[in-house]
Amino acid sequence: MSKQWLQISAIWTGVLIAGIAALFSYSGDQLFTAFAAIAGAAIALVSLEHLLSKKAKDTVRQQIYVSTGTVVILGLMTLIALAR
């Protein structure tokens, strides 16, 4: 596994943990606001990592992978929240 995929997997894991914590901590509009904040933070984290490392290589690709995975994770959590 390359360093790129390790970083992406770590962010997805963070999204999953934060999403589960939000799912059990909030309800209604607060839950969906938390999901939006989690998604924004995931993309910002990728951008910040590239800014600090001063490497532009694969920035957009990593942002796409992170945002796609984040949308899938939080989408599934939204379905779980709506089913409760």
C-alpha positions as CSV (number, residue, x, y, z in Angstrom):
1,M,0.0,0.0,0.0
2,S,1.5,3.3,-1.0
3,K,1.7,6.3,1.3
4,Q,-1.1,8.0,-0.7
5,W,-3.5,5.1,0.1
6,L,-2.5,5.0,3.7
7,Q,-3.4,8.7,4.1
8,I,-6.7,8.2,2.2
9,S,-7.6,5.2,4.4
10,A,-6.7,7.1,7.5
11,I,-9.1,9.9,6.6
12,W,-11.9,7.5,5.7
13,T,-11.4,5.8,9.1
14,G,-11.6,9.2,10.7
15,V,-14.8,10.0,8.8
16,L,-16.3,6.6,9.9
17,I,-15.4,7.2,13.5
18,A,-16.7,10.8,13.5
19,G,-19.8,9.7,11.7
20,I,-20.6,7.0,14.2
21,A,-20.0,9.4,17.0
22,A,-22.3,11.9,15.4
23,L,-25.0,9.3,14.7
24,F,-25.2,8.4,18.4
25,S,-24.8,12.0,19.7
26,Y,-27.1,14.1,17.5
27,S,-30.5,13.8,15.9
28,G,-32.5,15.7,13.3
29,D,-30.9,18.8,11.7
30,Q,-27.9,18.7,14.1
31,L,-26.9,15.3,12.8
32,F,-26.9,16.4,9.2
33,T,-25.0,19.5,10.1
34,A,-22.4,17.4,11.8
35,F,-22.2,15.1,8.7
36,A,-21.6,18.2,6.5
37,A,-18.9,19.4,8.9
38,I,-17.2,16.0,8.8
39,A,-17.3,16.0,5.0
40,G,-15.8,19.5,4.8
41,A,-13.1,18.6,7.3
42,A,-12.1,15.5,5.3
43,I,-11.5,17.5,2.2
44,A,-9.8,20.3,4.0
45,L,-7.5,17.8,5.7
46,V,-6.3,16.5,2.3
47,S,-5.7,20.1,1.1
48,L,-3.9,21.0,4.3
49,E,-1.6,18.0,4.0
50,H,-0.6,18.9,0.5
51,L,-0.1,22.6,1.5
52,L,2.2,21.7,4.3
53,S,4.1,19.1,2.3
54,K,4.5,21.6,-0.6
55,K,3.7,18.7,-3.1
56,A,1.1,19.3,-5.7
57,K,1.4,15.8,-7.2
58,D,-1.9,13.8,-7.0
59,T,-3.6,16.5,-5.0
60,V,-6.8,16.5,-7.1
61,R,-6.8,12.7,-7.3
62,Q,-6.6,12.3,-3.5
63,Q,-9.3,14.9,-3.0
64,I,-11.6,13.0,-5.4
65,Y,-10.9,9.7,-3.6
66,V,-11.4,11.2,-0.1
67,S,-14.5,13.0,-1.1
68,T,-16.1,10.0,-2.9
69,G,-15.3,7.7,0.1
70,T,-16.6,10.3,2.5
71,V,-19.9,10.7,0.5
72,V,-20.4,6.9,0.5
73,I,-19.7,6.6,4.2
74,L,-21.9,9.5,5.2
75,G,-24.6,8.5,2.7
76,L,-24.8,5.1,4.4
77,M,-25.0,6.7,7.8
78,T,-27.7,9.0,6.5
79,L,-29.7,5.9,5.5
80,I,-29.2,4.4,8.9
81,A,-30.3,7.7,10.6
82,L,-33.4,7.9,8.5
83,A,-34.3,4.2,9.3
84,R,-34.1,4.8,13.0
